[in-house]
Amino acid sequence: MHANTQVAERRAEARKEAAQAALETALSTEDVEALRRSAEQGWRSEQDAGRLKTRAVRVCEEALARAQRELERVRATQNTAELREVGLKAVRAAGKDTLCAMAVQAAAQDGADVNKRPEAAAGEQPRPRWLTVTASEGLEETVRALVEAGAEVNYADNTGGTALHEAAANGHTEVVRTLAVAGAEVNQADNKGRTALFGAAYHGRVEAVQKLLEAGAAVDLANNTSATALFVAAQEGHVAVIKVLLEARAEVNHARITGWTALHIAAHMGHVEVMRTLLEAGAEVDHALHTGHTALHIAAQEGHVEVIKVLLQAGAVLNHKTNDGNTPLDIARGFDHEAAAQALVQAGATV
């Protein structure tokens, strides 16, 4: 009987050692499925559970810290294309989202303050709250766990931005939905007057734009310089976003303080398809700035021949003069845009 007991104890100890080894492997590889299987096994002690929580929190914090450093690096370069694409890949894997969510749930159960900022290292800028960081990275499970644990959904950082701003600008539609359902104020503006819709439109996030509009976002709410979501979408050449905004009855002829409309900025940037979309929606082809410049003047100044042709086909006044008496042809020649000047002459501009 004693021998049998010793054998049983050795087998039990071997099973426990194997289970602990499996836990270590799952933790080191961040294998979420393995962690889940381990959690369901009755062999785990309170000490094992504590180790999992500690390691999970550390993995989450390290991943987010790497992501934050990468974001700051890219923002410092002011490389818009890279900023759009970088996406902070270090924390985008679904496994990390689940692991972070597990860590949040465990920490919340222990009474942790989910609204406390992560501690910054010496010399570092203050870090944003976890909800803002995880929303920016599209970690929907973690965002949901934070919200359920009491995270302040409408908390604004020193720029006035919220978690919803971050999720929308980065195109994380499911996070946008989760935050909206949790009571995020969809029309809350940052210090520059930019709403989440504004950021989503600027970055070309079509699905996020749609989700925000469904949640009640005001389509024509302007920022501090009187630019709307339609204006910045036109500026950046996002035709698909423009179509969604126009379907939501965005004011196609909304003018900024200077008189610039979406058509003017599209002409300036040379976005031909944007021009066509706006004109089809009723954009005023000859709307003039306070200086008397029309979209045709602006296209001539930039030398955008195709834009000039689109405007002329839409009935733009060929010889309209600015307050200084300059026609589009005068401006094209003044800026040495010979091809643009030739296109205007061929269309019948007064020489």
KEFI-242574 format. One record per residue (C-alpha): residue number from 1; y, x, z; residue in three letters. Coordinates in steps of 0.05 Angstrom, whole numbers, plus 5000, padded with zeros to 4 digits. Example, Ala and Ser with C-alpha at 12.3 -4.5 7.8 and 13.67 -1.06 7.14 Angstrom:
<nr->1	yy->4910	xx->5246	zz->5156	rest->ALA>;
<nr->2	yy->4979	xx->5273	zz->5143	rest->SER>;
END
This chain:
<nr->1	yy->5000	xx->5000	zz->5000	rest->MET>;
<nr->2	yy->5046	xx->5057	zz->5018	rest->HIS>;
<nr->3	yy->5030	xx->5093	zz->4953	rest->ALA>;
<nr->4	yy->5045	xx->5030	zz->4913	rest->ASN>;
<nr->5	yy->5111	xx->5022	zz->4948	rest->THR>;
<nr->6	yy->5131	xx->5094	zz->4931	rest->GLN>;
<nr->7	yy->5113	xx->5083	zz->4858	rest->VAL>;
<nr->8	yy->5154	xx->5019	zz->4856	rest->ALA>;
<nr->9	yy->5213	xx->5054	zz->4889	rest->GLU>;
<nr->10	yy->5208	xx->5112	zz->4839	rest->ARG>;
<nr->11	yy->5206	xx->5063	zz->4781	rest->ARG>;
<nr->12	yy->5265	xx->5024	zz->4809	rest->ALA>;
<nr->13	yy->5304	xx->5089	zz->4818	rest->GLU>;
<nr->14	yy->5287	xx->5110	zz->4746	rest->ALA>;
<nr->15	yy->5311	xx->5043	zz->4720	rest->ARG>;
<nr->16	yy->5375	xx->5049	zz->4759	rest->LYS>;
<nr->17	yy->5387	xx->5120	zz->4733	rest->GLU>;
<nr->18	yy->5375	xx->5096	zz->4662	rest->ALA>;
<nr->19	yy->5423	xx->5038	zz->4672	rest->ALA>;
<nr->20	yy->5476	xx->5084	zz->4701	rest->GLN>;
<nr->21	yy->5467	xx->5132	zz->4642	rest->ALA>;
<nr->22	yy->5476	xx->5073	zz->4595	rest->ALA>;
<nr->23	yy->5540	xx->5054	zz->4631	rest->LEU>;
<nr->24	yy->5567	xx->5125	zz->4625	rest->GLU>;
<nr->25	yy->5551	xx->5125	zz->4551	rest->THR>;
<nr->26	yy->5584	xx->5058	zz->4541	rest->ALA>;
<nr->27	yy->5646	xx->5080	zz->4578	rest->LEU>;
<nr->28	yy->5652	xx->5147	zz->4542	rest->SER>;
<nr->29	yy->5643	xx->5115	zz->4473	rest->THR>;
<nr->30	yy->5683	xx->5053	zz->4490	rest->GLU>;
<nr->31	yy->5625	xx->5011	zz->4465	rest->ASP>;
<nr->32	yy->5647	xx->4942	zz->4486	rest->VAL>;
<nr->33	yy->5581	xx->4907	zz->4470	rest->GLU>;
<nr->34	yy->5544	xx->4957	zz->4513	rest->ALA>;
<nr->35	yy->5592	xx->4945	zz->4569	rest->LEU>;
<nr->36	yy->5581	xx->4871	zz->4563	rest->ARG>;
<nr->37	yy->5506	xx->4879	zz->4566	rest->ARG>;
<nr->38	yy->5513	xx->4925	zz->4626	rest->SER>;
<nr->39	yy->5557	xx->4874	zz->4661	rest->ALA>;
<nr->40	yy->5503	xx->4821	zz->4654	rest->GLU>;
<nr->41	yy->5450	xx->4863	zz->4687	rest->GLN>;
<nr->42	yy->5436	xx->4851	zz->4760	rest->GLY>;
<nr->43	yy->5427	xx->4924	zz->4776	rest->TRP>;
<nr->44	yy->5502	xx->4938	zz->4779	rest->ARG>;
<nr->45	yy->5530	xx->4952	zz->4848	rest->SER>;
<nr->46	yy->5601	xx->4941	zz->4871	rest->GLU>;
<nr->47	yy->5612	xx->5015	zz->4863	rest->GLN>;
<nr->48	yy->5589	xx->5012	zz->4790	rest->ASP>;
<nr->49	yy->5636	xx->4953	zz->4778	rest->ALA>;
<nr->50	yy->5693	xx->4991	zz->4809	rest->GLY>;
<nr->51	yy->5679	xx->5051	zz->4764	rest->ARG>;
<nr->52	yy->5680	xx->5007	zz->4703	rest->LEU>;
<nr->53	yy->5747	xx->4977	zz->4723	rest->LYS>;
<nr->54	yy->5777	xx->5045	zz->4736	rest->THR>;
<nr->55	yy->5752	xx->5075	zz->4671	rest->ARG>;
<nr->56	yy->5771	xx->5013	zz->4631	rest->ALA>;
<nr->57	yy->5842	xx->5014	zz->4658	rest->VAL>;
<nr->58	yy->5848	xx->5088	zz->4643	rest->ARG>;
<nr->59	yy->5822	xx->5081	zz->4572	rest->VAL>;
<nr->60	yy->5871	xx->5024	zz->4560	rest->CYS>;
<nr->61	yy->5930	xx->5063	zz->4589	rest->GLU>;
<nr->62	yy->5914	xx->5126	zz->4551	rest->GLU>;
<nr->63	yy->5906	xx->5089	zz->4485	rest->ALA>;
<nr->64	yy->5971	xx->5052	zz->4495	rest->LEU>;
<nr->65	yy->6008	xx->5115	zz->4515	rest->ALA>;
<nr->66	yy->5984	xx->5149	zz->4451	rest->ARG>;
<nr->67	yy->6006	xx->5089	zz->4412	rest->ALA>;
<nr->68	yy->6075	xx->5088	zz->4444	rest->GLN>;
<nr->69	yy->6085	xx->5162	zz->4428	rest->ARG>;
<nr->70	yy->6065	xx->5149	zz->4356	rest->GLU>;
<nr->71	yy->6113	xx->5090	zz->4351	rest->LEU>;
<nr->72	yy->6170	xx->5131	zz->4379	rest->GLU>;
<nr->73	yy->6155	xx->5188	zz->4331	rest->ARG>;
<nr->74	yy->6156	xx->5143	zz->4270	rest->VAL>;
<nr->75	yy->6218	xx->5105	zz->4293	rest->ARG>;
<nr->76	yy->6254	xx->5172	zz->4302	rest->ALA>;
<nr->77	yy->6241	xx->5189	zz->4229	rest->THR>;
<nr->78	yy->6272	xx->5123	zz->4207	rest->GLN>;
<nr->79	yy->6219	xx->5120	zz->4153	rest->ASN>;
<nr->80	yy->6212	xx->5045	zz->4143	rest->THR>;
<nr->81	yy->6151	xx->5049	zz->4099	rest->ALA>;
<nr->82	yy->6113	xx->5092	zz->4150	rest->GLU>;
<nr->83	yy->6136	xx->5048	zz->4207	rest->LEU>;
<nr->84	yy->6106	xx->4987	zz->4172	rest->ARG>;
<nr->85	yy->6040	xx->5021	zz->4157	rest->GLU>;
<nr->86	yy->6028	xx->5064	zz->4219	rest->VAL>;
<nr->87	yy->6008	xx->5003	zz->4261	rest->GLY>;
<nr->88	yy->5992	xx->5047	zz->4320	rest->LEU>;
<nr->89	yy->5919	xx->5055	zz->4298	rest->LYS>;
<nr->90	yy->5899	xx->5084	zz->4364	rest->ALA>;
<nr->91	yy->5893	xx->5015	zz->4396	rest->VAL>;
<nr->92	yy->5878	xx->4969	zz->4338	rest->ARG>;
<nr->93	yy->5803	xx->4971	zz->4342	rest->ALA>;
<nr->94	yy->5776	xx->4904	zz->4367	rest->ALA>;
<nr->95	yy->5736	xx->4940	zz->4420	rest->GLY>;
<nr->96	yy->5798	xx->4968	zz->4452	rest->LYS>;
<nr->97	yy->5830	xx->4899	zz->4454	rest->ASP>;
<nr->98	yy->5769	xx->4871	zz->4490	rest->THR>;
<nr->99	yy->5767	xx->4931	zz->4537	rest->LEU>;
<nr->100	yy->5841	xx->4925	zz->4552	rest->CYS>;
<nr->101	yy->5833	xx->4850	zz->4566	rest->ALA>;
<nr->102	yy->5776	xx->4866	zz->4613	rest->MET>;
<nr->103	yy->5820	xx->4916	zz->4649	rest->ALA>;
<nr->104	yy->5877	xx->4865	zz->4655	rest->VAL>;
<nr->105	yy->5831	xx->4812	zz->4683	rest->GLN>;
<nr->106	yy->5801	xx->4860	zz->4733	rest->ALA>;
<nr->107	yy->5869	xx->4886	zz->4755	rest->ALA>;
<nr->108	yy->5897	xx->4815	zz->4761	rest->ALA>;
<nr->109	yy->5839	xx->4796	zz->4806	rest->GLN>;
<nr->110	yy->5857	xx->4854	zz->4850	rest->ASP>;
<nr->111	yy->5929	xx->4828	zz->4855	rest->GLY>;
<nr->112	yy->5962	xx->4876	zz->4806	rest->ALA>;
<nr->113	yy->6032	xx->4858	zz->4782	rest->ASP>;
<nr->114	yy->6024	xx->4848	zz->4707	rest->VAL>;
<nr->115	yy->6100	xx->4847	zz->4698	rest->ASN>;
<nr->116	yy->6108	xx->4918	zz->4725	rest->LYS>;
<nr->117	yy->6126	xx->4971	zz->4675	rest->ARG>;
<nr->118	yy->6076	xx->5027	zz->4665	rest->PRO>;
<nr->119	yy->6099	xx->5091	zz->4698	rest->GLU>;
<nr->120	yy->6134	xx->5139	zz->4652	rest->ALA>;
<nr->121	yy->6121	xx->5214	zz->4655	rest->ALA>;
<nr->122	yy->6177	xx->5260	zz->4675	rest->ALA>;
<nr->123	yy->6229	xx->5263	zz->4621	rest->GLY>;
<nr->124	yy->6202	xx->5203	zz->4583	rest->GLU>;
<nr->125	yy->6241	xx->5140	zz->4568	rest->GLN>;
<nr->126	yy->6223	xx->5079	zz->4610	rest->PRO>;
<nr->127	yy->6162	xx->5046	zz->4581	rest->ARG>;
<nr->128	yy->6162	xx->4972	zz->4560	rest->PRO>;
<nr->129	yy->6121	xx->4921	zz->4597	rest->ARG>;
<nr->130	yy->6048	xx->4913	zz->4579	rest->TRP>;
<nr->131	yy->6059	xx->4846	zz->4545	rest->LEU>;
<nr->132	yy->6110	xx->4876	zz->4498	rest->THR>;
<nr->133	yy->6066	xx->4936	zz->4481	rest->VAL>;
<nr->134	yy->6003	xx->4896	zz->4470	rest->THR>;
<nr->135	yy->6040	xx->4843	zz->4429	rest->ALA>;
<nr->136	yy->6067	xx->4899	zz->4385	rest->SER>;
<nr->137	yy->5997	xx->4925	zz->4374	rest->GLU>;
<nr->138	yy->5966	xx->4857	zz->4359	rest->GLY>;
<nr->139	yy->5919	xx->4859	zz->4419	rest->LEU>;
<nr->140	yy->5911	xx->4784	zz->4422	rest->GLU>;
<nr->141	yy->5856	xx->4782	zz->4475	rest->GLU>;
<nr->142	yy->5898	xx->4827	zz->4520	rest->THR>;
<nr->143	yy->5961	xx->4786	zz->4508	rest->VAL>;
<nr->144	yy->5923	xx->4723	zz->4527	rest->ARG>;
<nr->145	yy->5896	xx->4757	zz->4590	rest->ALA>;
<nr->146	yy->5965	xx->4780	zz->4610	rest->LEU>;
<nr->147	yy->5995	xx->4710	zz->4599	rest->VAL>;
<nr->148	yy->5939	xx->4679	zz->4640	rest->GLU>;
<nr->149	yy->5953	xx->4730	zz->4694	rest->ALA>;
<nr->150	yy->6026	xx->4710	zz->4698	rest->GLY>;
<nr->151	yy->6062	xx->4755	zz->4649	rest->ALA>;
<nr->152	yy->6134	xx->4732	zz->4636	rest->GLU>;
<nr->153	yy->6130	xx->4709	zz->4563	rest->VAL>;
<nr->154	yy->6205	xx->4709	zz->4550	rest->ASN>;
<nr->155	yy->6222	xx->4773	zz->4585	rest->TYR>;
<nr->156	yy->6272	xx->4814	zz->4544	rest->ALA>;
<nr->157	yy->6278	xx->4889	zz->4546	rest->ASP>;
<nr->158	yy->6344	xx->4928	zz->4544	rest->ASN>;
<nr->159	yy->6351	xx->4913	zz->4469	rest->THR>;
<nr->160	yy->6342	xx->4838	zz->4482	rest->GLY>;
<nr->161	yy->6275	xx->4839	zz->4446	rest->GLY>;
<nr->162	yy->6215	xx->4801	zz->4471	rest->THR>;
<nr->163	yy->6140	xx->4805	zz->4461	rest->ALA>;
<nr->164	yy->6148	xx->4752	zz->4407	rest->LEU>;
<nr->165	yy->6197	xx->4795	zz->4369	rest->HIS>;
<nr->166	yy->6147	xx->4852	zz->4369	rest->GLU>;
<nr->167	yy->6088	xx->4810	zz->4348	rest->ALA>;
<nr->168	yy->6127	xx->4777	zz->4292	rest->ALA>;
<nr->169	yy->6157	xx->4841	zz->4264	rest->ALA>;
<nr->170	yy->6088	xx->4873	zz->4262	rest->ASN>;
<nr->171	yy->6056	xx->4813	zz->4230	rest->GLY>;
<nr->172	yy->6007	xx->4796	zz->4286	rest->HIS>;
<nr->173	yy->6001	xx->4722	zz->4271	rest->THR>;
<nr->174	yy->5949	xx->4706	zz->4324	rest->GLU>;
<nr->175	yy->5991	xx->4738	zz->4378	rest->VAL>;
<nr->176	yy->6051	xx->4698	zz->4353	rest->VAL>;
<nr->177	yy->6009	xx->4635	zz->4360	rest->ARG>;
<nr->178	yy->5985	xx->4654	zz->4429	rest->THR>;
<nr->179	yy->6056	xx->4669	zz->4454	rest->LEU>;
<nr->180	yy->6084	xx->4605	zz->4423	rest->ALA>;
<nr->181	yy->6031	xx->4563	zz->4457	rest->VAL>;
<nr->182	yy->6046	xx->4599	zz->4522	rest->ALA>;
<nr->183	yy->6118	xx->4577	zz->4518	rest->GLY>;
<nr->184	yy->6153	xx->4634	zz->4482	rest->ALA>;
<nr->185	yy->6223	xx->4614	zz->4460	rest->GLU>;
<nr->186	yy->6218	xx->4621	zz->4384	rest->VAL>;
<nr->187	yy->6294	xx->4622	zz->4374	rest->ASN>;
<nr->188	yy->6310	xx->4673	zz->4428	rest->GLN>;
<nr->189	yy->6354	xx->4727	zz->4398	rest->ALA>;
<nr->190	yy->6360	xx->4800	zz->4416	rest->ASP>;
<nr->191	yy->6425	xx->4837	zz->4430	rest->ASN>;
<nr->192	yy->6441	xx->4838	zz->4355	rest->LYS>;
<nr->193	yy->6428	xx->4764	zz->4347	rest->GLY>;
<nr->194	yy->6361	xx->4774	zz->4312	rest->ARG>;
<nr->195	yy->6306	xx->4723	zz->4325	rest->THR>;
<nr->196	yy->6231	xx->4734	zz->4316	rest->ALA>;
<nr->197	yy->6237	xx->4699	zz->4248	rest->LEU>;
<nr->198	yy->6290	xx->4748	zz->4227	rest->PHE>;
<nr->199	yy->6244	xx->4807	zz->4242	rest->GLY>;
<nr->200	yy->6184	xx->4776	zz->4209	rest->ALA>;
<nr->201	yy->6225	xx->4761	zz->4146	rest->ALA>;
<nr->202	yy->6254	xx->4831	zz->4144	rest->TYR>;
<nr->203	yy->6185	xx->4863	zz->4147	rest->HIS>;
<nr->204	yy->6154	xx->4815	zz->4097	rest->GLY>;
<nr->205	yy->6105	xx->4783	zz->4146	rest->ARG>;
<nr->206	yy->6091	xx->4719	zz->4108	rest->VAL>;
<nr->207	yy->6039	xx->4689	zz->4156	rest->GLU>;
<nr->208	yy->6081	xx->4705	zz->4217	rest->ALA>;
<nr->209	yy->6141	xx->4671	zz->4183	rest->VAL>;
<nr->210	yy->6099	xx->4609	zz->4170	rest->GLN>;
<nr->211	yy->6073	xx->4608	zz->4242	rest->LYS>;
<nr->212	yy->6142	xx->4614	zz->4271	rest->LEU>;
<nr->213	yy->6169	xx->4559	zz->4227	rest->LEU>;
<nr->214	yy->6111	xx->4514	zz->4249	rest->GLU>;
<nr->215	yy->6130	xx->4530	zz->4321	rest->ALA>;
<nr->216	yy->6201	xx->4507	zz->4310	rest->GLY>;
<nr->217	yy->6239	xx->4569	zz->4289	rest->ALA>;
<nr->218	yy->6309	xx->4553	zz->4262	rest->ALA>;
<nr->219	yy->6307	xx->4576	zz->4190	rest->VAL>;
<nr->220	yy->6382	xx->4589	zz->4182	rest->ASP>;
<nr->221	yy->6398	xx->4619	zz->4250	rest->LEU>;
<nr->222	yy->6442	xx->4680	zz->4235	rest->ALA>;
<nr->223	yy->6448	xx->4746	zz->4270	rest->ASN>;
<nr->224	yy->6512	xx->4777	zz->4297	rest->ASN>;
<nr->225	yy->6534	xx->4797	zz->4227	rest->THR>;
<nr->226	yy->6519	xx->4727	zz->4200	rest->SER>;
<nr->227	yy->6457	xx->4748	zz->4161	rest->ALA>;
<nr->228	yy->6399	xx->4699	zz->4160	rest->THR>;
<nr->229	yy->6324	xx->4710	zz->4151	rest->ALA>;
<nr->230	yy->6333	xx->4692	zz->4077	rest->LEU>;
<nr->231	yy->6386	xx->4745	zz->4068	rest->PHE>;
<nr->232	yy->6344	xx->4801	zz->4097	rest->VAL>;
<nr->233	yy->6282	xx->4779	zz->4059	rest->ALA>;
<nr->234	yy->6324	xx->4782	zz->3995	rest->ALA>;
<nr->235	yy->6350	xx->4850	zz->4015	rest->GLN>;
<nr->236	yy->6280	xx->4877	zz->4024	rest->GLU>;
<nr->237	yy->6251	xx->4843	zz->3962	rest->GLY>;
<nr->238	yy->6200	xx->4799	zz->3997	rest->HIS>;
<nr->239	yy->6191	xx->4744	zz->3946	rest->VAL>;
<nr->240	yy->6133	xx->4709	zz->3982	rest->ALA>;
<nr->241	yy->6174	xx->4705	zz->4046	rest->VAL>;
<nr->242	yy->6233	xx->4678	zz->4008	rest->ILE>;
<nr->243	yy->6191	xx->4622	zz->3978	rest->LYS>;
<nr->244	yy->6166	xx->4602	zz->4047	rest->VAL>;
<nr->245	yy->6237	xx->4601	zz->4075	rest->LEU>;
<nr->246	yy->6263	xx->4560	zz->4016	rest->LEU>;
<nr->247	yy->6206	xx->4511	zz->4025	rest->GLU>;
<nr->248	yy->6230	xx->4504	zz->4097	rest->ALA>;
<nr->249	yy->6299	xx->4487	zz->4068	rest->ARG>;
<nr->250	yy->6335	xx->4552	zz->4081	rest->ALA>;
<nr->251	yy->6407	xx->4549	zz->4056	rest->GLU>;
<nr->252	yy->6403	xx->4589	zz->3991	rest->VAL>;
<nr->253	yy->6479	xx->4597	zz->3987	rest->ASN>;
<nr->254	yy->6492	xx->4616	zz->4060	rest->HIS>;
<nr->255	yy->6547	xx->4668	zz->4059	rest->ALA>;
<nr->256	yy->6560	xx->4723	zz->4110	rest->ARG>;
<nr->257	yy->6630	xx->4736	zz->4138	rest->ILE>;
<nr->258	yy->6644	xx->4781	zz->4078	rest->THR>;
<nr->259	yy->6621	xx->4727	zz->4029	rest->GLY>;
<nr->260	yy->6555	xx->4761	zz->4011	rest->TRP>;
<nr->261	yy->6498	xx->4714	zz->3997	rest->THR>;
<nr->262	yy->6424	xx->4728	zz->3986	rest->ALA>;
<nr->263	yy->6438	xx->4730	zz->3911	rest->LEU>;
<nr->264	yy->6491	xx->4785	zz->3921	rest->HIS>;
<nr->265	yy->6445	xx->4830	zz->3962	rest->ILE>;
<nr->266	yy->6387	xx->4819	zz->3913	rest->ALA>;
<nr->267	yy->6433	xx->4840	zz->3856	rest->ALA>;
<nr->268	yy->6456	xx->4901	zz->3895	rest->HIS>;
<nr->269	yy->6384	xx->4922	zz->3908	rest->MET>;
<nr->270	yy->6360	xx->4906	zz->3838	rest->GLY>;
<nr->271	yy->6306	xx->4857	zz->3859	rest->HIS>;
<nr->272	yy->6295	xx->4819	zz->3794	rest->VAL>;
<nr->273	yy->6240	xx->4771	zz->3818	rest->GLU>;
<nr->274	yy->6281	xx->4755	zz->3880	rest->VAL>;
<nr->275	yy->6340	xx->4738	zz->3835	rest->MET>;
<nr->276	yy->6298	xx->4691	zz->3793	rest->ARG>;
<nr->277	yy->6270	xx->4657	zz->3854	rest->THR>;
<nr->278	yy->6339	xx->4646	zz->3885	rest->LEU>;
<nr->279	yy->6369	xx->4621	zz->3820	rest->LEU>;
<nr->280	yy->6313	xx->4572	zz->3810	rest->GLU>;
<nr->281	yy->6326	xx->4547	zz->3881	rest->ALA>;
<nr->282	yy->6399	xx->4533	zz->3864	rest->GLY>;
<nr->283	yy->6436	xx->4597	zz->3882	rest->ALA>;
<nr->284	yy->6508	xx->4596	zz->3856	rest->GLU>;
<nr->285	yy->6509	xx->4649	zz->3802	rest->VAL>;
<nr->286	yy->6584	xx->4659	zz->3804	rest->ASP>;
<nr->287	yy->6596	xx->4655	zz->3879	rest->HIS>;
<nr->288	yy->6650	xx->4708	zz->3892	rest->ALA>;
<nr->289	yy->6661	xx->4753	zz->3952	rest->LEU>;
<nr->290	yy->6729	xx->4756	zz->3986	rest->HIS>;
<nr->291	yy->6745	xx->4812	zz->3937	rest->THR>;
<nr->292	yy->6729	xx->4768	zz->3878	rest->GLY>;
<nr->293	yy->6664	xx->4805	zz->3860	rest->HIS>;
<nr->294	yy->6606	xx->4763	zz->3835	rest->THR>;
<nr->295	yy->6533	xx->4782	zz->3832	rest->ALA>;
<nr->296	yy->6545	xx->4804	zz->3760	rest->LEU>;
<nr->297	yy->6600	xx->4853	zz->3783	rest->HIS>;
<nr->298	yy->6552	xx->4881	zz->3836	rest->ILE>;
<nr->299	yy->6495	xx->4889	zz->3786	rest->ALA>;
<nr->300	yy->6543	xx->4924	zz->3738	rest->ALA>;
<nr->301	yy->6566	xx->4971	zz->3793	rest->GLN>;
<nr->302	yy->6494	xx->4990	zz->3809	rest->GLU>;
<nr->303	yy->6474	xx->4995	zz->3736	rest->GLY>;
<nr->304	yy->6417	xx->4944	zz->3742	rest->HIS>;
<nr->305	yy->6408	xx->4923	zz->3669	rest->VAL>;
<nr->306	yy->6351	xx->4874	zz->3682	rest->GLU>;
<nr->307	yy->6390	xx->4840	zz->3737	rest->VAL>;
<nr->308	yy->6449	xx->4834	zz->3690	rest->ILE>;
<nr->309	yy->6405	xx->4800	zz->3638	rest->LYS>;
<nr->310	yy->6377	xx->4751	zz->3689	rest->VAL>;
<nr->311	yy->6447	xx->4732	zz->3713	rest->LEU>;
<nr->312	yy->6472	xx->4723	zz->3642	rest->LEU>;
<nr->313	yy->6413	xx->4679	zz->3625	rest->GLN>;
<nr->314	yy->6430	xx->4637	zz->3686	rest->ALA>;
<nr->315	yy->6500	xx->4627	zz->3659	rest->GLY>;
<nr->316	yy->6541	xx->4679	zz->3697	rest->ALA>;
<nr->317	yy->6614	xx->4683	zz->3674	rest->VAL>;
<nr->318	yy->6615	xx->4746	zz->3632	rest->LEU>;
<nr->319	yy->6689	xx->4764	zz->3638	rest->ASN>;
<nr->320	yy->6702	xx->4741	zz->3710	rest->HIS>;
<nr->321	yy->6755	xx->4785	zz->3742	rest->LYS>;
<nr->322	yy->6757	xx->4811	zz->3813	rest->THR>;
<nr->323	yy->6820	xx->4807	zz->3855	rest->ASN>;
<nr->324	yy->6838	xx->4875	zz->3826	rest->ASP>;
<nr->325	yy->6830	xx->4848	zz->3755	rest->GLY>;
<nr->326	yy->6765	xx->4884	zz->3738	rest->ASN>;
<nr->327	yy->6711	xx->4852	zz->3696	rest->THR>;
<nr->328	yy->6637	xx->4870	zz->3702	rest->PRO>;
<nr->329	yy->6645	xx->4914	zz->3640	rest->LEU>;
<nr->330	yy->6704	xx->4951	zz->3671	rest->ASP>;
<nr->331	yy->6662	xx->4965	zz->3733	rest->ILE>;
<nr->332	yy->6600	xx->4987	zz->3693	rest->ALA>;
<nr->333	yy->6642	xx->5036	zz->3654	rest->ARG>;
<nr->334	yy->6679	xx->5059	zz->3717	rest->GLY>;
<nr->335	yy->6613	xx->5079	zz->3748	rest->PHE>;
<nr->336	yy->6587	xx->5110	zz->3683	rest->ASP>;
<nr->337	yy->6530	xx->5060	zz->3675	rest->HIS>;
<nr->338	yy->6527	xx->5063	zz->3599	rest->GLU>;
<nr->339	yy->6464	xx->5021	zz->3592	rest->ALA>;
<nr->340	yy->6494	xx->4966	zz->3635	rest->ALA>;
<nr->341	yy->6559	xx->4968	zz->3596	rest->ALA>;
<nr->342	yy->6522	xx->4963	zz->3531	rest->GLN>;
<nr->343	yy->6483	xx->4902	zz->3556	rest->ALA>;
<nr->344	yy->6548	xx->4868	zz->3574	rest->LEU>;
<nr->345	yy->6581	xx->4885	zz->3507	rest->VAL>;
<nr->346	yy->6520	xx->4858	zz->3470	rest->GLN>;
<nr->347	yy->6527	xx->4794	zz->3510	rest->ALA>;
<nr->348	yy->6599	xx->4787	zz->3486	rest->GLY>;
<nr->349	yy->6640	xx->4819	zz->3540	rest->ALA>;
<nr->350	yy->6713	xx->4830	zz->3523	rest->THR>;
<nr->351	yy->6722	xx->4904	zz->3507	rest->VAL>;
END
